Amino acid sequence: MNAREAFAAWQEAVLTNGSIDHLFADDAIIELPFNPGRPRLNRTEFLTLAGARATMPVRFDEFRDLVIHDTGDPEVIIAEYSIAGTHTTTGHQATAPFVMILRVRNGRILQLREYQDVPTMTAALAPA
């Protein structure tokens, strides 16, 4: 799996609330620079965080405005996108922008760095 294929598999998992464990290398590092308190996670920590998402009252509906940039490194892509979602309790819909840098080695994600619009996400998930 190359970087574009890994990103597509990750997108599918986000939209279907599917499993992502098989996408990540055992020594993967996930960096969320704008995430308060937990900006750098190992694979296990990230999978725990991702698993907790399943209990949140949110459904991710679609990726919008997706642009994937190839880099000089064949293992790396940069993806710009917005994710539209719905708060399943309130019905509130929101869209938040993201930028992801993804490195794939030996068919699995070795490094994922995602820049998130945390204030927009926090507001979208707030109870009514």
MORASUL-V105594 format. One record per residue. PSI is psi in degrees with one decimal (none if undefined). Layout:
BEGIN
PSI  PSI
END
This chain:
BEGIN
127.1  -179.0  -41.2  -41.5  -39.2  -41.4  -42.8  -40.2  -38.7  -43.8  -48.2  -43.4  -39.9  -44.6  -25.7  1.0  37.5  176.2  141.6  -4.5  -41.6  -14.8  -22.6  137.0  154.3  -32.7  24.4  147.3  130.6  123.9  127.5  76.8  -28.3  4.2  113.4  128.8  -20.3  60.9  -16.8  124.7  148.4  178.0  -49.5  -45.2  -42.5  -41.8  -34.1  -45.8  -45.1  -36.9  -34.9  -26.7  -31.1  -23.1  -6.8  147.7  60.4  143.2  123.2  122.5  -40.5  156.7  135.7  157.0  39.0  126.6  124.6  127.1  125.5  152.7  179.3  -12.6  117.2  -13.8  -10.5  135.8  160.5  125.9  130.1  134.8  167.9  148.2  127.6  135.9  169.1  131.9  113.8  -18.0  -43.3  -19.9  -2.1  133.2  143.7  161.2  136.9  140.9  151.1  156.3  130.4  135.8  125.3  128.1  127.5  134.0  136.1  36.7  5.4  154.2  120.7  -36.5  132.9  123.2  118.9  124.9  116.7  150.7  82.7  -44.1  -40.7  -42.1  -42.3  -44.7  -39.2  -30.6  -5.9  143.5  153.0  none
END
